[in-house]
Amino acid sequence: MKAVGVIVEYNPLHNGHVHHLNESRRLSGADAVVAVMSGPFLQRGEPAIVGKRARAEMALHAGADLVLELPVAYAVQPAEWFAFGAVSLLHRTGVVDSLCFGSESGDIDSLQRIAHVLAVEPAGLREDIARRLREGASYPAAYAGAAAALAPGGVDADDAAALLEQPNNSLGLHYLIALQRLDSAIQPLTAARTGAAYHQATPGPGAIASATAVRRLLLADGPNAAAPYVPAASLAILQREWQEGRAPIHWERFAQPLLHIAATRRACELERIAEVTEGLEHRLLRALAQLKEPSVEALLNALKTKRYTRTKLQRMLTHLLLNHTKHECSPEQLAAGPGYLRVLGFTSTGQHLLKQMKKTASLPVVVKPSTFTHHQLELDIQAQAAYALAYGQADSHGISRAMYSDYYESPVRI
């Protein structure tokens, strides 16, 4: 059975994602789709608007056959480590033949040539990034500029810079770098994005809107407002999650515990937290003392500078909320790769893949977390417990069951 991998967050799954799934099958000629999906907290440092089981269910209805959870240790990371963790999972399954990612350019060749140069990190790259940071660039801009300056023959530096300024192109580059560093036989493919741009805040005239625009509609007016832009199955799942009090989840639902944690930590304790760098612990404490309202949005606005992007600050706050230390998220720890393949859901085709993976996977396949122990899995379970505390109401089984649903609930089956 031929399988294509996709790396997703589905926050939530919309019509553009369905297009990507269809294109992934078409371009790869695959019989099955394996999706690596972030859990309750996402790469940009945000809580997902609905939980991971609901999003896995959306994925299976939309055409994925097997959904694996990206450990939170990788999910809430800059592009380099997010990509490395996700690609590692696909590689370790032993059943994935290709990886298809969305990009603004649709130009796999130029991205491949740049990735080939960066896969073995060139001398001077980090120094160039540091120089650009000192000059006031954000980290994504500094990395893009430094990478473009090393563009190989056949790729103009200005063209490379323009290419890497686009978020999906940049993330795709890191997927390609990860494949090369893993010496993986997985074939990379890219599907050009169609319709709305990645950050486009309002829907356009067609049926495809960005996830940003869809979330704005959901937060403002509820699931029905997003109906033109999401598949019918996604809409039904969103309606159910709203009705049962498990959505919408957003940063302000975590304001009280987050502000409590921040306010009761000394600078030396905050400094241990992942992404608290370059004296941010002191800036955080000053910002807390000057807040005019007890909200996460007010805190982010007080912290944000040209140097510190909202994304970096959100990741820092997520690590603070979840007590992720620099040691747990250090390059040395992350370079070891994920320690297991956690199954969130599958179809009948996905079930056949799971049987095949028992022979081919180079990591343990975890269907029941209660039967497996790993320090990354402990972080995942803690993240789900913290996320569930933001639900509007307990489900019929009670809040403790919602918090520790990883132990109680089986993978989603479609």
Rosetta blueprint (number, residue, H / E / L):
1 M L
2 K L
3 A E
4 V E
5 G E
6 V E
7 I E
8 V E
9 E L
10 Y L
11 N L
12 P L
13 L L
14 H L
15 N H
16 G H
17 H H
18 V H
19 H H
20 H H
21 L H
22 N H
23 E H
24 S H
25 R H
26 R H
27 L H
28 S H
29 G L
30 A L
31 D L
32 A E
33 V E
34 V E
35 A E
36 V E
37 M E
38 S E
39 G L
40 P L
41 F E
42 L L
43 Q L
44 R L
45 G L
46 E L
47 P E
48 A L
49 I L
50 V L
51 G L
52 K H
53 R H
54 A H
55 R H
56 A H
57 E H
58 M H
59 A H
60 L H
61 H H
62 A H
63 G L
64 A L
65 D L
66 L E
67 V E
68 L E
69 E E
70 L E
71 P L
72 V H
73 A H
74 Y H
75 A H
76 V L
77 Q L
78 P L
79 A H
80 E H
81 W H
82 F H
83 A H
84 F H
85 G H
86 A H
87 V H
88 S H
89 L H
90 L H
91 H H
92 R H
93 T H
94 G L
95 V L
96 V E
97 D E
98 S E
99 L E
100 C E
101 F E
102 G E
103 S E
104 E L
105 S L
106 G L
107 D L
108 I H
109 D H
110 S H
111 L H
112 Q H
113 R H
114 I H
115 A H
116 H H
117 V H
118 L H
119 A H
120 V L
121 E L
122 P L
123 A L
124 G L
125 L H
126 R H
127 E H
128 D H
129 I H
130 A H
131 R H
132 R H
133 L H
134 R H
135 E L
136 G L
137 A L
138 S L
139 Y H
140 P H
141 A H
142 A H
143 Y H
144 A H
145 G H
146 A H
147 A H
148 A H
149 A H
150 L L
151 A L
152 P L
153 G L
154 G L
155 V L
156 D L
157 A H
158 D H
159 D H
160 A H
161 A H
162 A H
163 L H
164 L H
165 E L
166 Q L
167 P H
168 N H
169 N H
170 S H
171 L H
172 G H
173 L H
174 H H
175 Y H
176 L H
177 I H
178 A H
179 L H
180 Q H
181 R H
182 L L
183 D L
184 S L
185 A L
186 I L
187 Q E
188 P E
189 L E
190 T E
191 A E
192 A E
193 R L
194 T L
195 G L
196 A L
197 A L
198 Y L
199 H L
200 Q L
201 A L
202 T L
203 P L
204 G L
205 P L
206 G L
207 A L
208 I L
209 A L
210 S L
211 A H
212 T H
213 A H
214 V H
215 R H
216 R H
217 L H
218 L H
219 L H
220 A H
221 D H
222 G L
223 P H
224 N H
225 A H
226 A H
227 A H
228 P H
229 Y H
230 V L
231 P L
232 A H
233 A H
234 S H
235 L H
236 A H
237 I H
238 L H
239 Q H
240 R H
241 E H
242 W H
243 Q H
244 E L
245 G L
246 R L
247 A L
248 P L
249 I L
250 H L
251 W H
252 E H
253 R H
254 F H
255 A H
256 Q H
257 P H
258 L H
259 L H
260 H H
261 I H
262 A H
263 A H
264 T L
265 R L
266 R L
267 A H
268 C H
269 E H
270 L H
271 E L
272 R L
273 I E
274 A L
275 E L
276 V L
277 T L
278 E L
279 G L
280 L H
281 E H
282 H H
283 R H
284 L H
285 L H
286 R H
287 A H
288 L H
289 A H
290 Q H
291 L L
292 K L
293 E L
294 P L
295 S L
296 V H
297 E H
298 A H
299 L H
300 L H
301 N H
302 A H
303 L H
304 K L
305 T L
306 K L
307 R L
308 Y L
309 T L
310 R H
311 T H
312 K H
313 L H
314 Q H
315 R H
316 M H
317 L H
318 T H
319 H H
320 L H
321 L H
322 L H
323 N L
324 H L
325 T E
326 K L
327 H L
328 E L
329 C L
330 S L
331 P H
332 E H
333 Q H
334 L H
335 A L
336 A L
337 G L
338 P L
339 G L
340 Y L
341 L E
342 R E
343 V E
344 L E
345 G E
346 F E
347 T L
348 S H
349 T H
350 G H
351 Q H
352 H H
353 L H
354 L H
355 K H
356 Q H
357 M H
358 K H
359 K H
360 T H
361 A L
362 S L
363 L L
364 P L
365 V E
366 V E
367 V L
368 K L
369 P H
370 S H
371 T H
372 F L
373 T L
374 H L
375 H H
376 Q H
377 L H
378 E H
379 L H
380 D H
381 I H
382 Q H
383 A H
384 Q H
385 A H
386 A H
387 Y H
388 A H
389 L L
390 A L
391 Y L
392 G L
393 Q L
394 A L
395 D L
396 S L
397 H L
398 G L
399 I H
400 S H
401 R H
402 A H
403 M H
404 Y L
405 S H
406 D H
407 Y H
408 Y H
409 E L
410 S L
411 P L
412 V E
413 R E
414 I L
